[in-house]
Amino acid sequence: MGIKAFDRDDWRWLNEPRSWDHRDGLTITSDPDTDFWRTTHYGYVRGSGHVLGVPLTGDFTVSASFTGDYAAQYDQAGIALWIDERNWIKAGVELVDDEFQVSTVVTRELSDWSVAPGGPVGRVTIAAAREGDAVTVRYGAGDAEPTTLLRLAYFPPEVEVLAGVMAAAPTGPGFTVRFDRVQVTTA
């Protein structure tokens, strides 16, 4: 039996943070010095960020709406699809050089990062849909459905994935993010 949240009881942690609460949505306070990255440009490998997800195989969509108290460089929150330390995707909002960026990192042995300006960020929704061997990532601001295409990427099909929400604080003391809606649907 897993954690009961968002109408499911099979949620589980990858790198459980010291502080979190799921009584009214989900609030995560990211531990400091947490991140997901693999080698490219920076030369390090980190898999210490927090993911609360459900195990899924086949086609699915995961969508999360959230707000965060971003303060330090690279504070980040959003969604994650985790196969293992060499194969994963994270997408969400990240504070980069004092600007909000909508960010996607695709890792297949090596990490690949893409960003788009996010402007002032309040509540956002990020969604990822896995169909066959591809994942499509979309973004929406405020209460808008996620319709803006951020990324289309290869992702191994028919392999179990831990799909859910993520948060990390690579350089700062940690920060708090509130997920008020998380939906997981399967095909």
Sequence and secondary structure as in RCSB ss.txt:
>XXXX:A:sequence
MGIKAFDRDDWRWLNEPRSWDHRDGLTITSDPDTDFWRTTHYGYVRGSGHVLGVPLTGDFTVSASFTGDYAAQYD
QAGIALWIDERNWIKAGVELVDDEFQVSTVVTRELSDWSVAPGGPVGRVTIAAAREGDAVTVRYGAGDAEPTTLL
RLAYFPPEVEVLAGVMAAAPTGPGFTVRFDRVQVTTA
>XXXX:A:secstr
  EEETTEEEEEEES  SEEE SSSEEEE  BS  EEESTTT  EEE SEEEEEEE SSEEEEEEEEE   STT 
EEEEEEEEETTEEEEEEEEEETTEEEEEEEEEESSEEEEEEE  S SSEEEEEEEETTEEEEEEEETT  S EEE
EEEE  TTS EEEEEEEEBSSSS  EEEEEEEEEEE 
